[in-house]
Amino acid sequence: MRIAIIIGALLTLAALAADQATLDRGRKEAGLACTPCHSLRLVESQRLPRAAWNKELDKMTGWGTKITDRDALLEYLVANYGDDKPPAPPAMSKNGYTPRKQQ
Amino acid sequence: MSFTRRHLVATLASGAFASQVARGADDTVAIPGKRPMILHNDRPEDLETPVRYFDSWLTPIEVFFVRQHLPRPPAIDLETYRLAVNGMVSKPLQLTLEDLKKLPQFTVPATIECTGNGRGFYSPKVPGIQWMRGAIGNAEWRGPRVSDVLKMAGVNSSASFIDTDGADVGLASTPDFVRSLPMNKAMHPATILALSMNGQTPDIHGFPVRLIVPGWDGTSSVKWVVRISATAQANTGFFMNPGYRYPKYPLPPGTPAKPAELEVIEGMPVKSCITSPEDQEKIALEPTTIRGFAWAGENAIERVEISVDGGSRWRDTQLSPKKLPFAWRLWSFEWTPADRGYYTLMSRATDTAGRVQPIVSPWNPSGYLWNAIDRVGVTVEKSA
């Protein structure tokens, strides 16, 4: 009984570790695949179900994005930016405006 | 001469911007020429106006929202700039900026709103920038009429559309941003090639030459215009089909549309928003002004009502004086809360055609045209 629990716990840990490795690969893939054309903010500000993320990857592939680790990327997007996650906190830009001097 | 200096400053500024962006998406960036804005995407720029800035009829450029589909093109040389006018015309033209300035100039006050403004309110969530209230602004646009340019080129009477292309190009195989406009709207006296906006020519907003299609969704108003072609058929590029289309028949929320049952968006619905107080703000138990804006595409705003009790009773607000098609009206309501506690404030606009803002904005797969009655919650606390 005790051995079964230990084996079970070890298997669970292994599965989680695998998941984490996949998510890490997915994060790396997001940096490689998405950022040539736009900032990651565009991705990270959205909350979508798996099917919608999958469709976005199809769309971006069609637009010339090179995705080498697609499965990991999808897992990463769903795990972090799924529609079950709370909305992204609004980000603000810093001030870039200098009032013109009166002529 | 002043151009050379401006060009240098712009180049330096964009260089500084690029190096900031290169540090990664988690860094906060400053957008040259803009006050702090809600940042949806910093490359290319997708910036939302915080509602606290909507307190003037003309939205200042330093807080005007920005929606870029593609990266901004390199700064356009005003000396070598040419606008190609071609397609179904008898005299194809290559117009300089001076040529455009010599045509009769018209000032058009018009509100411009991103087609997806309010997408963040839709449930279930849909892909796209999660704009809330602030992908909208009102400006005075000035320049020659598109109709004068088309007449000068001898446009063929059987041409039914114009294609408008900007200088921006897509990275990798991202489609080019080209929009089609039906000829009757292109020939409308208020449809202009703006050479300025509130008297300025900000590159980030599409100058030196930007198409302005008053009363239609912002995506119609193509930036950095370099080509106008008269055509027999509507353009079929991505940004006309399937992009920027709306279901002909309302859909159950969360369900896909049949591509054949999606239509090009023309015009905009009636809409109002509450800009002060802000949602979940705490205010004192004393007289307060509730403020906001309302607009109705090609119509003018007739009336804006406010409810401070969750929509049970409605009262008329005070409207700003200019009652124009295309341009918004600001509204205000002096309110003295009866007591402490939580209040649900709602605003409802009616336009000159009798359209009234709905309680429910129809869900659609791209999250366009959000115009539900606006609603904010405020907590009234005892005055200090």
HADDOCK unambig.tbl for C-alpha pairs under 7 A between the chains (distance, minus, plus):
assign (segid A and resid 37 and name CA) (segid B and resid 171 and name CA) 6.20 0.50 0.50
assign (segid A and resid 38 and name CA) (segid B and resid 43 and name CA) 5.10 0.50 0.50
assign (segid A and resid 38 and name CA) (segid B and resid 44 and name CA) 6.14 0.50 0.50
assign (segid A and resid 39 and name CA) (segid B and resid 25 and name CA) 5.90 0.50 0.50
assign (segid A and resid 39 and name CA) (segid B and resid 41 and name CA) 6.15 0.50 0.50
assign (segid A and resid 39 and name CA) (segid B and resid 42 and name CA) 6.17 0.50 0.50
assign (segid A and resid 39 and name CA) (segid B and resid 43 and name CA) 5.19 0.50 0.50
assign (segid A and resid 40 and name CA) (segid B and resid 25 and name CA) 5.60 0.50 0.50
assign (segid A and resid 41 and name CA) (segid B and resid 25 and name CA) 5.96 0.50 0.50
assign (segid A and resid 41 and name CA) (segid B and resid 40 and name CA) 6.28 0.50 0.50
assign (segid A and resid 41 and name CA) (segid B and resid 41 and name CA) 5.25 0.50 0.50
assign (segid A and resid 42 and name CA) (segid B and resid 40 and name CA) 6.01 0.50 0.50
assign (segid A and resid 42 and name CA) (segid B and resid 41 and name CA) 4.98 0.50 0.50
assign (segid A and resid 45 and name CA) (segid B and resid 40 and name CA) 6.69 0.50 0.50
assign (segid A and resid 46 and name CA) (segid B and resid 127 and name CA) 6.99 0.50 0.50
assign (segid A and resid 46 and name CA) (segid B and resid 130 and name CA) 6.77 0.50 0.50
assign (segid A and resid 47 and name CA) (segid B and resid 125 and name CA) 6.88 0.50 0.50
assign (segid A and resid 48 and name CA) (segid B and resid 125 and name CA) 6.36 0.50 0.50
assign (segid A and resid 48 and name CA) (segid B and resid 126 and name CA) 6.80 0.50 0.50
assign (segid A and resid 48 and name CA) (segid B and resid 127 and name CA) 6.81 0.50 0.50
assign (segid A and resid 63 and name CA) (segid B and resid 172 and name CA) 6.54 0.50 0.50
assign (segid A and resid 63 and name CA) (segid B and resid 173 and name CA) 4.57 0.50 0.50
assign (segid A and resid 63 and name CA) (segid B and resid 174 and name CA) 4.63 0.50 0.50
assign (segid A and resid 64 and name CA) (segid B and resid 172 and name CA) 5.14 0.50 0.50
assign (segid A and resid 64 and name CA) (segid B and resid 173 and name CA) 4.84 0.50 0.50
assign (segid A and resid 64 and name CA) (segid B and resid 174 and name CA) 6.89 0.50 0.50
assign (segid A and resid 90 and name CA) (segid B and resid 38 and name CA) 6.55 0.50 0.50
assign (segid A and resid 91 and name CA) (segid B and resid 38 and name CA) 5.79 0.50 0.50
assign (segid A and resid 91 and name CA) (segid B and resid 39 and name CA) 5.29 0.50 0.50
assign (segid A and resid 92 and name CA) (segid B and resid 36 and name CA) 6.01 0.50 0.50
assign (segid A and resid 92 and name CA) (segid B and resid 37 and name CA) 5.40 0.50 0.50
assign (segid A and resid 92 and name CA) (segid B and resid 38 and name CA) 4.59 0.50 0.50
assign (segid A and resid 92 and name CA) (segid B and resid 39 and name CA) 5.13 0.50 0.50
assign (segid A and resid 93 and name CA) (segid B and resid 28 and name CA) 5.80 0.50 0.50
assign (segid A and resid 93 and name CA) (segid B and resid 29 and name CA) 5.31 0.50 0.50
assign (segid A and resid 93 and name CA) (segid B and resid 30 and name CA) 5.32 0.50 0.50
assign (segid A and resid 93 and name CA) (segid B and resid 31 and name CA) 6.94 0.50 0.50
assign (segid A and resid 93 and name CA) (segid B and resid 36 and name CA) 4.87 0.50 0.50
assign (segid A and resid 93 and name CA) (segid B and resid 37 and name CA) 5.32 0.50 0.50
assign (segid A and resid 93 and name CA) (segid B and resid 38 and name CA) 6.44 0.50 0.50
assign (segid A and resid 93 and name CA) (segid B and resid 39 and name CA) 5.69 0.50 0.50
assign (segid A and resid 94 and name CA) (segid B and resid 28 and name CA) 6.53 0.50 0.50
assign (segid A and resid 94 and name CA) (segid B and resid 29 and name CA) 5.70 0.50 0.50
assign (segid A and resid 94 and name CA) (segid B and resid 30 and name CA) 4.37 0.50 0.50
assign (segid A and resid 94 and name CA) (segid B and resid 36 and name CA) 5.03 0.50 0.50
assign (segid A and resid 95 and name CA) (segid B and resid 30 and name CA) 5.50 0.50 0.50
assign (segid A and resid 95 and name CA) (segid B and resid 34 and name CA) 6.44 0.50 0.50
assign (segid A and resid 95 and name CA) (segid B and resid 35 and name CA) 4.59 0.50 0.50
assign (segid A and resid 95 and name CA) (segid B and resid 36 and name CA) 4.70 0.50 0.50
assign (segid A and resid 96 and name CA) (segid B and resid 30 and name CA) 4.85 0.50 0.50
assign (segid A and resid 96 and name CA) (segid B and resid 31 and name CA) 5.08 0.50 0.50
assign (segid A and resid 96 and name CA) (segid B and resid 32 and name CA) 4.48 0.50 0.50
assign (segid A and resid 96 and name CA) (segid B and resid 33 and name CA) 5.31 0.50 0.50
assign (segid A and resid 96 and name CA) (segid B and resid 34 and name CA) 5.02 0.50 0.50
assign (segid A and resid 96 and name CA) (segid B and resid 35 and name CA) 5.61 0.50 0.50
assign (segid A and resid 97 and name CA) (segid B and resid 32 and name CA) 6.17 0.50 0.50
assign (segid A and resid 97 and name CA) (segid B and resid 33 and name CA) 4.37 0.50 0.50
assign (segid A and resid 97 and name CA) (segid B and resid 34 and name CA) 4.83 0.50 0.50
assign (segid A and resid 97 and name CA) (segid B and resid 35 and name CA) 5.18 0.50 0.50
assign (segid A and resid 97 and name CA) (segid B and resid 62 and name CA) 6.64 0.50 0.50
assign (segid A and resid 98 and name CA) (segid B and resid 33 and name CA) 6.94 0.50 0.50
